[in-house]
Amino acid sequence: MIALQTLWFALRGFFAGEILRRRVIDELASLSDRDLSDMGVSRSDIRRLARESAEEAMRPTVQPTSRPATLSGSVRTA
């Protein structure tokens, strides 16, 4: 059962990355050469930028561990 869950999450992550990559390609490809030039991007950069964007978005974020709040001695209990 755990293997199926792992496979499911891997496939879901892969397809989410592919969808994001495709959106970035479509969005950048729809811009004019002048618009791309204003951003410092050439048409040959679009696929690389889309791949990098999808990889960065799919990278797991590290959540800082939080410590439980400690009670001070001045707290009164009823």
N, C-alpha and C positions, 0 to 999 in steps of 0.2 A: 504494500500500500504506500509506503514512504517513497519507494522508487517511482511510482506513478505521480505522486505529488511533486517530486523533484523534477520529473520530466515535464509536467504541466507548467511549473513555474519557469523552467528554462525556455520552453516554447513560447510562453506568454511574453517573456522578456525579449526574446528574439524578434517576435512579430511586432511588438511595441516599438523596438528600435528601428525596424524596417519601415514602419509607418511614419515615424518621425523623420527618418532619413529621406523618404520620398516626399514628404511635405516641404522640407527645406529645399530639396532640388527643384520642386515645382515652383516654389515661391521665388527663389533666386533666378530661375530660368525665365520667369515671366517679366523680370525687370529688363529695362533697356541697357544697352552697353554703357551709355552715359551714367545711368544710375549705379551700375556696378562699379564703374570707374570712380565715381564719387566716394564709394565705400572702400576703394582700394582692392577690389576683387575683379579678377578676370574670369571669363567664361570657363576657362580650363581649371579654375580653382573650385568650381561649384561642387563637383562630386566629392572632392577631398574635404571641403568644409562641411558638407552634409554628413559624411562619415564621422568626422571628428565631433560634430555636434551631437549625433546620436550616441556615440561612445561616451561622451561626457555626461549626457543626460541619463544614461543607463547605469553609470557607475554608482555603486552603493554609497550613500552618504554616511559618514560616521557621526553618530549621535553622541554628544558629550554625556558622560555618565553623571547623573546627579546624585548627590548625597541626600539621604533623608533629613528633613529638618529636625534639628535637635531642640528639645524643650529647655528653656532656661529655668532656673530655680524659682523665678518670680511668678510662674504660672500656678494659680490656685485651682484645685479641683474641688468640686462640690460633693 
